[in-house]
Amino acid sequence: MKTIRLYCKTCNAKLTDDLTELTATALRFEDGVDMIAKNKFSITNHENRGKEIVIAIDAYFLKNHKNCNRFSGCCGSSGLDGMNKTCVNGHEIATEVSDCWTPHYIKVNLAKVTIKEKITDYEYKKMLYGI
């Protein structure tokens, strides 16, 4: 199992602390529940969007997008209105999906982040997931 950290590709702002890999088969695709546990990540391959990193809805070091229209939905964010999570400097990074008719998760756009794999407690190396 890999352990990674995510950083904004544009400004190198830290987006997460350590995240431990979870297989895609362990994800829960049930409406209204967390798809993935906190501090975990999974690589998914969506038919239309390609590969994405899925993480839990948590504070991390992400901010809500300034455009509140990106969060439409009846009970949360439908995830249908574009990226709604940014780094601390305002660069679009990910989309929160948290409505009642969806599983709850954040899908991270691989083209917007730098992934660093943990080698030791003090050493990380840059890695790519087929981008």
Disulfide bonds with the S-S distance in Angstrom:
none
